[in-house]
Each structure stands twice: as structure tokens, then as C-alpha cells.
Amino acid sequence: LITSNGFGVAISSSIIYSTDDLLSDNSSTLIISSHPIFGTATWSDGGFAVGTEVKVLSIYGRLITFVNNDGDWLIDFNETTEKWPDGTPFEVIITGCCPRWFWSGYAYDYINGDYNDLGNIELSYNENLNHPPTVPYINGSLIGKPDYEYHFTIESVDLEWNDIYYCIDYGDNNGEIWIGPFPTGERQIINHTWNEKGIYQIKIKSKDIYDAESDWGMLKFSVSKSCEVFKAHILDISHMFIERLPLLEKILLKL
């Protein structure tokens, strides 16, 4: 098993040992700040390995697993004395929610009652698999009048907890604008004024700091004269009242 207490990662066969003890004579741990990560695990001086299925817990408690390059089998050191040559590459697959940091450490096996130092496991950046943020959620008025400022809330979430930018098109031929960055999942308030009557398609998409873009989120906004807006509000209120009549009837019957 590979464990982490925030100071490093160490491999043992069947018992979890303190990484403080295992790493007490070494300070050359390698830190990677890329998420999710594809990396290369290297036995720096070769060596034999035994133990259970090799797994890694990051300092954020996420689980990653070493698999071979073909991705068809997990590396299993259980009851084997096969020697992995120096420089053997493995993919690092994250099965949790994309932690930001991973630490390497020293690998140890347990052969005939003795610990054998297999050297440092180095995780080096190879390819960054990144997901785009979710399609922005847009909430706000659906109708309004010309020359009046309206407010909308927008929200998008990035799976890797990256900051988010928003591209906004208010549909009035003024082009697209970018705003941000903002923390993932944090609601933002945007404001806009339309000068002409009409039906406008508000389009908003998000992207993360690695330029991975979402699809467009859309909301139709109708701009009418003041009296038309008032009529629309009255209709909305009437529909709400009609929808609640069955409930009111049940309440009155119980009185």
C-alpha cells in the first residue's frame, strides 16, 4: 500500500508505516501540481517488489492507481520477485476528484524479513487531462422594458476546481465579452441594458484556466414597452393563482 500523511508517500507490503520514518534520511521528494495527471513512475535503481495492489493516497485523500501503459491490468506486486527495470513507465490514474498535489516517496518491499530500498518513485508530468466547466446556469427576468438595467445570476462548476471565465453574448449585436476569473461554483451577478424592443437570446459559456470551454447556456429575454411588460406580469400572476386554486379549494373544504 502507498500512504500519505502530508509529508510524502511510501510503499509497504501489507502494513502501513509512518512516512516520517521511511523518509527521515531523504528530502528529495518531488511535488506535482497538475490535475488530473498522467505521469511516469520510475524505479530509480531497479529492485524487486512484493506486496499487495499498489495504490496511492494523495495528501487530499484521493485515490490514484498505477497501471501499465496499455491500461489493461493493474500492477500487482503480490508474491512476485519480478524485477522492474529502471525507467519502466506507468500511467497514474486518478479515481477521485482531481486533487491538486501529489508527492512521491521511497518504495520498500518486504523480502525474507528485510526491507529493501527500491529507490525513489519519481512522478513526472506527461499529459494533463482536463475537463471543461459545466454549462453555465443563467437565472433572471425573462421580460423587461427598453433602457432599463436588468440583473442575472450565472454559475458554472469546474471538476478540477480551476477558476472560471465567462463569455457573454447578450444577443444585441454588441459582440461577446469575457469576464473573470472567478472561483468555481461561485455565483456571479451580471447586468445589461437593452435599448430596442425585441426578443434576445442571451448566450453564456465558461472556460477554465487551461482554455477548456463548455457549451453555451441560453436564456431568452423579451424587451417590450412598459404597458406590455405590465400585461405580461399580470398574466404570470394570473397563471400562478390558477395553478394554486385546487390547493386553496382543499384548504377551504377542511375549514
C-alpha positions, 0 to 999 in steps of 0.5 A: 500500500502507498500512504500519505500523511502530508509529508510524502508517500511510501510503499509497504507490503501489507502494513502501513508505516509512518512516512516520517520514518521511511523518509527521515534520511531523504528530502528529495521528494518531488511535488506535482501540481497538475490535475488530473495527471498522467505521469511516469513512475520510475524505479530509480535503481531497479529492485524487486517488489512484493506486496499487495495492489499498489495504490496511492493516497494523495495528501487530499485523500484521493485515490490514484492507481498505477497501471501499465501503459496499455491500461489493461491490468493493474500492477500487482506486486503480490508474491512476485520477485519480478524485477522492474527495470529502471525507467519502466513507465506507468500511467497514474490514474486518478479515481477521485476528484482531481486533487491538486498535489501529489508527492512521491516517496521511497518504495520498500518491499518486504523480502525474507524479513528485510526491507529493501530500498527500491529507490525513489518513485519519481512522478513526472508530468506527461499529459494533463487531462482536463475537463471543461466547466459545466454549462453555465446556469443563467437565472433572471427576468425573462421580460423587461422594458427598453433602457432599463438595467436588468440583473442575472445570476450565472454559475458554472462548476469546474471538476478540477476546481480551476477558476472560471471565465465567462463569455457573454453574448447578450444577443444585441449585436454588441459582440461577446465579452469575457469576464473573470476569473472567478472561483468555481461554483461561485455565483456571479451577478451580471447586468445589461441594458437593452435599448430596442424592443425585441426578443434576445437570446442571451448566450453564456459559456465558461472556460477554465484556466487551461482554455477548456470551454463548455457549451453555451447556456441560453436564456431568452429575454423579451424587451417590450414597452412598459404597458406590455411588460405590465400585461405580461406580469399580470398574466404570470400572476394570473397563471400562478393563482390558477395553478394554486386554486385546487390547493386553496379549494382543499384548504377551504373544504377542511375549514 
